[in-house]
Amino acid sequence: MQIKSVSFIKSSPNVGQCPESKFPEYAFVGRSNVGKSSLINSLTNKKKLALISGSPGKTRLINHFLVNDGWYLVDLPGYGYAKLSKAEKSKFDAMIKNYLLERENLACLFLLIDIRHDPIDTDLEFIQWLGTNGVPFVFIFTKADKVGTIDAEKTIESYKTKLSESWESLPLIFKTSAHKRTGNDDILKFIADTNKLLKSK
Ligand code: GDP
């Protein structure tokens, strides 16, 4: 899929205020510093797109972009922010979870994980919650250029092993490098295929 147009639609404080759900939607989430802004910029070929959602006041909002007049790209706030107080963190995580549970046009969530990091409890608990609640999601391992192929596979395998303890089938896995601009085509193809599938339903 070629990206022909991307426009910022709005930032919403909760799922109830998101734009009308008339397009399939793909949301990006991950811990802060995972490389989410870089990946969104690289995917859409817009150097400063994610700056909009990263600007002061917007990092805790649900940010909608319309791509090719046919699907929404959603930049979600990071979950499990280490810097927030416990109360703030749970309020914030609840907002993301409400969005994931209630947004009817959510086609898929992209869960970003830094390929250098082995699974930690915050990620595993969130993954468990996604599975239990039937949220459609796939993995994107980011910053693939930072490790060699063997180390990359090691991290991916350790996730697979952990997840196999609870799940019979595992979600799709993508690997990207925003710096080298690799992996984008696979993700865009996945989105195009899913859009087609949804249209034929
Ligand atoms: P965000 O907080 O998840 O939006 O993360 P950013 O996109 O701001 O990236 C956090 C840091 O990781 C920055 O210093 C980026 O330059 C770096 N980074 C992001 N993506 C990549 C990548 O694919 N490769 C490498 N080597 N560094 C990356």
Residues whose N, C-alpha, C, O or C-beta is under 5 A from the ligand:
A	BS01	GDP	R31 S32 N33 V34 G35 K36 S37 S38 K143 A144 D145 K146 T176 S177 A178 H179
